[in-house]
């Protein structure tokens, strides 16, 4: 069947074969005879609903005539949004992204369609139709690239969010592409955008970026807090609400800067940032989740205090930190990562802690799938880093078999993350202890290495 064959030709042939009247065809399609007559005579363009009904009567799969319908709606006649919008929605339902892409290219020569398509993209985004949303955001952004508009910036923000995934290099590219647009966003949207950028760079270990963006986040959060707390402003409905209470962005900024200091070895400064993050005197806004977030940040600050003291060599907090982790078992990978890093750096013996969490480590994946605040990538990254540090720990205690098991587990995780830099780090460590590897361990290692790009 040639897809360029028109629906009208097919319908006329069908009527002839089946010896149907317009009324009888209408009954089969759930349409009245007058509508069928107008469609067949070409005096009116079908709606997508009518097209779907006729396609079903003819026995073709859903969307079979969409290419022809696109030409009829967009080329042969002046586009009508009342027809175009239902067509776009239906294409998304059927995952016909090529049709959406072609339609966007045709429409966006006229900028009047840009806000209309943006609204549909927002609907797709809220419904989880990510691929369809990405097509529309990309089209709108391309059409407004010379406008320097807030809508262009917000499209770039959405595209950044949609493109984050398992590939660190792709995530870095997405962040770098979006970063120049942050200042064009609405002032409230900038808070969420900066938070998301900082978290992305944190996962990518781009500490200079994290530090700079966290500083900018604090500056903008303070402005919004001061504006909100001005006399009379509290009684006014805000034009837009950020995702979280305003004070939380300032606390997030302080904790991020503490993390940066820890990574740089400035543990004393890190503790100062942690202390600042607990000064929540600005948490006065009337937000239904304020109490929840105050408690959460106090908890995070306590955790950061333990970590900072550990990373400065203070092993007196080890078991306090263990109790803290145990009460929040979803934090086990990052908690053990900090403990074992400190053990490797300062020669601490944490065998009893590893034994204490032995069952939890075995059940790690089962325990974490319900941890809604962690993304899959973040879980895998933390687990991989934890396994790598555990390998180093076991090797330092001459437990080579256990070390090699942890190392191959880390290598597998890094491979799933496409983290080539960390994979190479594992390779160097494996080669250092290859003589202790069993033939089975060597074979597993080779299988994982086959996943690495040449």
C-alpha positions as a printed NumPy array, in Angstrom:
array([[  0.   ,   0.   ,   0.   ],
       [  1.471,   3.391,  -1.06 ],
       [  1.213,   5.796,   1.87 ],
       [  0.873,   8.712,  -0.559],
       [ -2.537,   7.383,  -1.6  ],
       [ -5.139,   9.795,  -0.265],
       [ -7.655,   8.794,   2.337],
       [-10.433,   9.983,   0.02 ],
       [ -9.333,   7.649,  -2.758],
       [ -9.3  ,   4.781,  -0.313],
       [-12.751,   5.673,   1.   ],
       [-14.246,   5.949,  -2.464],
       [-12.789,   2.579,  -3.443],
       [-14.113,   1.097,  -0.194],
       [-17.611,   2.458,  -0.824],
       [-17.559,   1.002,  -4.313],
       [-16.366,  -2.421,  -3.197],
       [-18.773,  -2.644,  -0.283],
       [-21.643,  -0.915,  -2.144],
       [-22.234,   1.496,   0.708],
       [-24.098,   4.767,   0.825],
       [-22.67 ,   7.828,   2.591],
       [-25.112,   7.155,   5.399],
       [-23.974,   3.548,   5.786],
       [-20.301,   4.563,   5.778],
       [-21.13 ,   7.209,   8.354],
       [-22.768,   4.609,  10.579],
       [-19.632,   2.465,  10.46 ],
       [-17.442,   5.454,  11.344],
       [-19.808,   7.059,  13.845],
       [-20.28 ,  10.145,  11.644],
       [-23.354,  11.667,  10.04 ],
       [-23.949,  11.407,   6.301],
       [-23.417,  15.13 ,   5.701],
       [-19.96 ,  15.019,   7.259],
       [-19.029,  11.973,   5.169],
       [-20.244,  13.706,   2.008],
       [-18.213,  16.858,   2.743],
       [-15.102,  14.805,   3.439],
       [-15.353,  12.766,   0.254],
       [-16.05 ,  15.818,  -1.913],
       [-13.003,  17.55 ,  -0.45 ],
       [-15.009,  20.558,   0.678],
       [-13.715,  20.263,   4.249],
       [-10.532,  19.066,   5.902],
       [-11.078,  16.18 ,   8.278],
       [-10.356,  16.485,  11.964],
       [ -7.847,  13.974,  13.311],
       [-10.696,  12.226,  15.146],
       [-12.603,  11.804,  11.882],
       [ -9.429,  10.571,  10.196],
       [ -8.908,   7.975,  12.929],
       [-12.499,   6.79 ,  12.566],
       [-12.186,   6.416,   8.797],
       [ -8.819,   4.672,   9.128],
       [-10.39 ,   2.135,  11.494],
       [-13.27 ,   1.501,   9.056],
       [-10.748,   0.793,   6.297],
       [ -8.912,  -1.666,   8.555],
       [ -5.565,   0.144,   8.597],
       [ -3.428,   0.648,  11.724],
       [ -3.769,   3.841,  13.744],
       [ -1.925,   6.762,  12.215],
       [ -1.623,   5.089,   8.817],
       [ -2.654,   8.232,   6.905],
       [ -0.925,  10.79 ,   9.126],
       [  1.749,  11.645,   6.556],
       [ -0.944,  12.438,   4.005],
       [ -2.99 ,  14.3  ,   6.605],
       [  0.043,  16.402,   7.53 ],
       [  0.459,  17.463,   3.9  ],
       [ -3.232,  18.287,   3.611],
       [ -3.329,  20.316,   6.847],
       [ -0.013,  22.119,   6.498],
       [  0.676,  22.452,   2.765],
       [ -2.565,  22.298,   0.812],
       [ -4.471,  24.548,   3.232],
       [ -3.672,  27.309,   5.706],
       [ -2.806,  25.676,   9.06 ],
       [ -5.615,  25.866,  11.587],
       [ -4.595,  25.452,  15.234],
       [ -7.943,  23.848,  16.07 ],
       [ -6.94 ,  20.981,  13.778],
       [ -3.201,  21.091,  14.372],
       [ -3.264,  20.811,  18.184],
       [ -5.383,  17.601,  18.322],
       [ -3.145,  16.167,  15.612],
       [  0.001,  16.883,  17.65 ],
       [ -1.562,  15.354,  20.763],
       [ -2.568,  12.257,  18.827],
       [  0.893,  11.899,  17.252],
       [  2.4  ,  11.916,  20.736],
       [ -0.016,   9.193,  21.857],
       [  1.04 ,   7.03 ,  18.895],
       [  4.745,   7.934,  19.274],
       [  4.851,   9.343,  15.74 ],
       [  7.687,  11.733,  16.482],
       [  8.674,  12.208,  12.834],
       [  5.235,  13.637,  12.097],
       [  5.564,  16.042,  15.022],
       [  9.051,  17.041,  13.903],
       [  7.934,  17.761,  10.321],
       [  4.89 ,  19.675,  11.522],
       [  7.035,  21.835,  13.818],
       [  9.379,  22.674,  10.943],
       [  6.416,  23.798,   8.839],
       [  4.704,  25.818,  11.568],
       [  7.596,  27.673,  13.101],
       [  8.298,  29.835,  10.095],
       [  5.509,  31.834,  11.734],
       [  6.429,  32.895,  15.285],
       [  2.756,  33.12 ,  16.292],
       [  2.815,  29.328,  16.714],
       [  5.778,  29.392,  19.095],
       [  3.792,  30.067,  22.312],
       [  1.101,  27.586,  21.242],
       [  3.612,  24.795,  20.685],
       [  5.376,  25.701,  23.913],
       [  2.115,  25.191,  25.837],
       [  1.687,  21.749,  24.262],
       [  5.308,  20.914,  25.108],
       [  4.564,  21.763,  28.742],
       [  1.587,  19.39 ,  28.656],
       [  3.78 ,  16.604,  27.258],
       [  6.443,  17.32 ,  29.883],
       [  3.927,  17.097,  32.729],
       [  2.537,  13.843,  31.3  ],
       [  5.972,  12.24 ,  31.005],
       [  5.95 ,  12.203,  27.182],
       [  9.576,  13.215,  27.166],
       [ 10.505,  12.51 ,  23.555],
       [  7.53 ,  14.409,  22.154],
       [  8.209,  17.29 ,  24.548],
       [ 11.856,  17.406,  23.486],
       [ 10.874,  17.703,  19.813],
       [  8.638,  20.693,  20.566],
       [ 11.07 ,  22.423,  22.93 ],
       [ 13.846,  22.003,  20.362],
       [ 11.674,  23.499,  17.634],
       [ 10.517,  26.443,  19.728],
       [ 14.073,  27.15 ,  20.892],
       [ 15.344,  27.094,  17.304],
       [ 12.608,  29.479,  16.148],
       [ 13.346,  31.953,  18.961],
       [ 17.121,  31.72 ,  18.96 ],
       [ 17.416,  35.396,  17.952],
       [ 14.693,  36.625,  20.297],
       [ 16.613,  36.358,  23.611],
       [ 13.266,  35.595,  25.218],
       [ 12.405,  34.049,  28.56 ],
       [ 10.572,  31.305,  26.663],
       [ 13.785,  30.45 ,  24.782],
       [ 15.627,  30.177,  28.099],
       [ 12.899,  28.012,  29.608],
       [ 12.966,  25.705,  26.57 ],
       [ 16.703,  25.309,  27.102],
       [ 16.042,  24.539,  30.787],
       [ 13.541,  21.847,  29.863],
       [ 15.908,  20.4  ,  27.257],
       [ 18.672,  20.285,  29.857],
       [ 16.391,  18.371,  32.239],
       [ 15.231,  15.969,  29.526],
       [ 18.737,  15.193,  28.298],
       [ 20.199,  14.202,  31.667],
       [ 20.799,  10.467,  31.781],
       [ 23.41 ,   7.79 ,  32.402],
       [ 26.161,   9.202,  30.164],
       [ 28.428,  11.665,  32.039],
       [ 29.79 ,  13.211,  28.836],
       [ 26.261,  13.808,  27.523],
       [ 25.251,  15.279,  30.893],
       [ 28.232,  17.614,  30.809],
       [ 27.341,  18.729,  27.296],
       [ 23.724,  19.345,  28.346],
       [ 24.832,  21.422,  31.34 ],
       [ 27.322,  23.485,  29.337],
       [ 24.73 ,  24.147,  26.638],
       [ 22.12 ,  25.319,  29.143],
       [ 24.303,  27.346,  31.494],
       [ 24.419,  30.57 ,  29.377],
       [ 20.61 ,  30.777,  29.418],
       [ 20.087,  30.762,  33.195],
       [ 20.136,  34.555,  33.578],
       [ 17.348,  34.915,  31.   ],
       [ 14.922,  32.866,  33.087],
       [ 12.349,  34.286,  35.453],
       [ 14.086,  35.158,  38.743],
       [ 12.268,  32.385,  40.606],
       [ 12.969,  29.786,  37.911],
       [ 16.642,  30.712,  38.171],
       [ 16.739,  29.226,  41.669],
       [ 15.653,  25.776,  40.494],
       [ 17.854,  26.008,  37.411],
       [ 20.961,  26.866,  39.431],
       [ 20.177,  24.109,  41.934],
       [ 19.836,  21.56 ,  39.123],
       [ 23.013,  22.754,  37.412],
       [ 24.98 ,  22.623,  40.658],
       [ 23.75 ,  19.098,  41.392],
       [ 24.683,  17.992,  37.873],
       [ 28.193,  19.416,  38.119],
       [ 28.476,  17.888,  41.607],
       [ 27.807,  14.448,  40.159],
       [ 30.351,  15.18 ,  37.415],
       [ 32.899,  16.269,  40.074],
       [ 33.339,  19.677,  38.444],
       [ 34.076,  21.382,  41.74 ],
       [ 34.965,  24.822,  40.359],
       [ 31.604,  24.895,  38.599],
       [ 29.775,  23.719,  41.718],
       [ 31.428,  26.394,  43.845],
       [ 30.665,  29.242,  41.438],
       [ 27.059,  28.207,  40.826],
       [ 26.416,  27.596,  44.538],
       [ 27.658,  31.122,  45.263],
       [ 25.33 ,  32.537,  42.608],
       [ 22.438,  30.471,  43.98 ],
       [ 22.996,  31.927,  47.459],
       [ 23.056,  35.474,  46.086],
       [ 19.788,  35.074,  44.184],
       [ 18.09 ,  33.198,  47.03 ],
       [ 18.941,  36.011,  49.46 ],
       [ 17.397,  38.566,  47.111],
       [ 14.169,  36.59 ,  46.84 ],
       [ 14.039,  36.08 ,  50.602],
       [ 14.505,  39.792,  51.263],
       [ 11.827,  40.694,  48.731],
       [  9.435,  38.182,  50.252],
       [ 10.058,  39.418,  53.793],
       [  9.518,  43.087,  52.954],
       [  6.604,  44.714,  54.764],
       [  3.394,  44.069,  52.887],
       [  4.91 ,  41.597,  50.452],
       [  3.935,  38.568,  52.557],
       [  0.265,  39.43 ,  52.172],
       [  0.536,  39.448,  48.403],
       [  0.245,  36.299,  46.344],
       [  3.657,  35.673,  44.747],
       [  3.733,  35.684,  40.972],
       [  5.464,  32.33 ,  40.924],
       [  6.526,  29.795,  43.535],
       [  9.836,  27.922,  43.335],
       [  9.858,  24.16 ,  43.694],
       [ 10.975,  24.353,  47.344],
       [ 10.736,  26.947,  50.143],
       [ 12.996,  29.912,  49.404],
       [ 15.272,  29.439,  52.42 ],
       [ 16.096,  25.91 ,  51.245],
       [ 18.032,  27.23 ,  48.241],
       [ 20.32 ,  29.164,  50.557],
       [ 20.829,  26.067,  52.713],
       [ 21.486,  23.935,  49.614],
       [ 24.089,  26.457,  48.472],
       [ 25.896,  26.327,  51.818],
       [ 25.949,  22.517,  51.882],
       [ 27.232,  22.409,  48.302],
       [ 30.057,  24.755,  49.205],
       [ 30.842,  22.563,  52.206],
       [ 31.067,  19.569,  49.845],
       [ 33.447,  21.488,  47.58 ],
       [ 35.69 ,  22.36 ,  50.524],
       [ 35.728,  18.719,  51.658],
       [ 36.746,  17.593,  48.173],
       [ 39.563,  20.147,  48.194],
       [ 40.712,  19.05 ,  51.64 ],
       [ 39.635,  22.313,  53.323],
       [ 37.762,  20.52 ,  56.096],
       [ 37.844,  23.41 ,  58.548],
       [ 36.184,  25.722,  56.029],
       [ 33.737,  22.94 ,  55.178],
       [ 32.602,  22.813,  58.818],
       [ 32.04 ,  26.566,  58.743],
       [ 29.737,  26.209,  55.728],
       [ 27.882,  23.375,  57.46 ],
       [ 27.369,  25.559,  60.52 ],
       [ 26.051,  28.378,  58.342],
       [ 23.6  ,  26.006,  56.674],
       [ 21.98 ,  25.329,  60.063],
       [ 21.316,  29.024,  60.672],
       [ 17.794,  28.958,  59.289],
       [ 16.585,  32.248,  60.778],
       [ 15.301,  33.215,  57.335],
       [ 12.979,  30.214,  57.279],
       [  9.996,  32.391,  58.106],
       [  8.084,  32.143,  54.854],
       [  4.548,  30.83 ,  54.877],
       [  5.161,  27.563,  53.083],
       [  3.332,  24.365,  53.97 ],
       [  6.561,  22.333,  53.764],
       [  8.81 ,  24.716,  55.71 ],
       [  8.967,  22.54 ,  58.837],
       [  9.777,  19.46 ,  56.754],
       [ 12.64 ,  21.197,  54.97 ],
       [ 14.043,  22.712,  58.151],
       [ 14.226,  19.219,  59.641],
       [ 15.75 ,  17.808,  56.475],
       [ 18.498,  20.42 ,  56.323],
       [ 19.323,  19.978,  59.981],
       [ 19.678,  16.265,  59.278],
       [ 21.874,  16.869,  56.225],
       [ 23.985,  19.294,  58.217],
       [ 24.52 ,  16.682,  60.938],
       [ 25.574,  14.166,  58.296],
       [ 27.951,  16.699,  56.717],
       [ 29.488,  17.401,  60.113],
       [ 30.264,  13.708,  60.63 ],
       [ 31.732,  13.436,  57.131],
       [ 33.895,  16.522,  57.463],
       [ 35.303,  15.357,  60.797],
       [ 35.967,  11.899,  59.364],
       [ 37.738,  13.311,  56.332],
       [ 39.951,  15.377,  58.615],
       [ 41.017,  12.171,  60.418],
       [ 38.739,  12.286,  63.475],
       [ 37.687,   8.656,  63.991],
       [ 35.834,   9.433,  67.237],
       [ 32.652,  10.091,  65.225],
       [ 32.73 ,   6.761,  63.36 ],
       [ 30.049,   4.948,  65.311],
       [ 27.896,   8.052,  65.676],
       [ 27.968,   8.283,  61.894],
       [ 27.165,   4.567,  61.616],
       [ 24.066,   5.118,  63.767],
       [ 23.127,   8.063,  61.567],
       [ 23.442,   5.922,  58.424],
       [ 21.539,   3.018,  59.936],
       [ 18.546,   5.271,  60.597],
       [ 18.584,   6.297,  56.925],
       [ 19.544,   3.081,  55.157],
       [ 18.998,   4.599,  51.708],
       [ 22.15 ,   6.625,  52.454],
       [ 24.266,   3.486,  52.891],
       [ 26.329,   3.839,  49.663],
       [ 27.347,   7.45 ,  50.271],
       [ 27.813,   6.818,  54.   ],
       [ 30.106,   3.837,  53.53 ],
       [ 31.904,   5.69 ,  50.752],
       [ 32.863,   8.448,  53.184],
       [ 33.845,   5.963,  55.902],
       [ 36.052,   3.863,  53.628],
       [ 37.645,   6.901,  52.   ],
       [ 38.613,   8.136,  55.454],
       [ 39.876,   4.656,  56.342],
       [ 42.041,   4.544,  53.217],
       [ 43.395,   8.034,  53.793],
       [ 44.172,   7.694,  57.51 ],
       [ 44.698,   3.934,  57.939],
       [ 41.568,   3.431,  60.039],
       [ 40.362,  -0.123,  60.663],
       [ 36.67 ,  -0.291,  59.739],
       [ 36.32 ,  -4.075,  59.433],
       [ 33.751,  -4.123,  62.226],
       [ 31.644,  -1.552,  60.366],
       [ 31.751,  -3.532,  57.121],
       [ 30.718,  -6.615,  59.057],
       [ 27.952,  -4.624,  60.766],
       [ 26.485,  -3.643,  57.378],
       [ 27.232,  -6.979,  55.67 ],
       [ 23.58 ,  -7.926,  55.134],
       [ 22.637,  -4.408,  54.047],
       [ 25.43 ,  -4.452,  51.48 ],
       [ 24.159,  -7.755,  50.101],
       [ 20.642,  -6.314,  49.854],
       [ 21.812,  -2.935,  48.608],
       [ 19.915,  -2.778,  45.33 ],
       [ 16.664,  -3.952,  46.942],
       [ 16.933,  -1.352,  49.674],
       [ 17.596,   1.519,  47.294],
       [ 14.968,   1.156,  44.606],
       [ 12.415,   2.799,  46.901],
       [ 14.656,   5.772,  47.678],
       [ 12.725,   8.308,  45.626],
       [ 15.127,  11.184,  46.202],
       [ 17.93 ,   9.396,  44.366],
       [ 18.176,   9.04 ,  40.639],
       [ 19.36 ,   5.769,  39.147],
       [ 22.526,   7.464,  37.959],
       [ 23.289,   8.853,  41.398],
       [ 22.75 ,   5.45 ,  43.015],
       [ 25.045,   3.737,  40.512],
       [ 27.698,   6.429,  40.837],
       [ 27.769,   6.197,  44.618],
       [ 27.756,   2.4  ,  44.583],
       [ 30.611,   2.347,  42.063],
       [ 32.712,   4.778,  44.092],
       [ 31.986,   2.832,  47.275],
       [ 33.04 ,  -0.465,  45.656],
       [ 36.228,   1.103,  44.316],
       [ 37.187,   2.419,  47.759],
       [ 36.324,  -0.968,  49.314],
       [ 38.648,  -2.633,  46.807],
       [ 41.47 ,  -0.319,  47.852],
       [ 40.692,  -0.999,  51.51 ],
       [ 40.798,  -4.794,  51.083],
       [ 44.   ,  -4.636,  49.029],
       [ 45.688,  -2.578,  51.744],
       [ 44.9  ,  -5.415,  54.17 ],
       [ 46.135,  -8.135,  51.819],
       [ 42.585,  -9.425,  51.177],
       [ 43.154,  -9.678,  47.461],
       [ 40.208, -11.915,  46.536],
       [ 37.703,  -9.615,  48.251],
       [ 39.414,  -6.616,  46.735],
       [ 39.153,  -8.021,  43.21 ],
       [ 35.453,  -8.816,  43.692],
       [ 34.77 ,  -5.229,  44.761],
       [ 36.892,  -3.892,  41.925],
       [ 35.065,  -5.829,  39.202],
       [ 31.75 ,  -4.696,  40.714],
       [ 32.939,  -1.097,  40.547],
       [ 34.151,  -1.568,  36.988],
       [ 30.755,  -2.962,  35.951],
       [ 28.965,   0.036,  37.474],
       [ 31.311,   2.517,  35.824],
       [ 30.767,   0.764,  32.492],
       [ 26.985,   1.163,  32.874],
       [ 27.583,   4.87 ,  33.546],
       [ 29.945,   5.253,  30.561],
       [ 32.423,   6.774,  33.011],
       [ 35.63 ,   6.07 ,  31.126],
       [ 37.872,   8.034,  33.475],
       [ 36.811,   5.954,  36.478],
       [ 36.986,   2.751,  34.429],
       [ 40.621,   3.532,  33.633],
       [ 41.248,   4.115,  37.329],
       [ 39.879,   0.612,  38.002],
       [ 41.977,  -0.849,  35.189],
       [ 45.171,   0.547,  36.677],
       [ 44.284,  -0.899,  40.08 ],
       [ 43.385,  -4.301,  38.608],
       [ 46.657,  -4.508,  36.69 ],
       [ 48.489,  -3.729,  39.918],
       [ 46.946,  -6.832,  41.56 ],
       [ 46.445,  -9.041,  38.493],
       [ 48.836, -11.687,  39.838],
       [ 46.35 , -12.421,  42.642],
       [ 43.377, -12.855,  40.306],
       [ 41.839, -16.268,  39.625],
       [ 41.239, -17.314,  35.992],
       [ 37.522, -16.642,  36.562],
       [ 38.249, -13.13 ,  37.816],
       [ 40.474, -12.435,  34.805],
       [ 37.757, -13.66 ,  32.435],
       [ 35.146, -11.436,  34.106],
       [ 37.543,  -8.518,  33.886],
       [ 38.086,  -9.121,  30.167],
       [ 34.339,  -9.318,  29.566],
       [ 33.851,  -5.947,  31.206],
       [ 36.773,  -4.468,  29.288],
       [ 35.077,  -5.441,  26.029],
       [ 32.434,  -2.82 ,  26.889],
       [ 34.988,  -0.025,  26.852],
       [ 35.303,   2.077,  23.68 ],
       [ 38.481,   1.632,  21.705]])
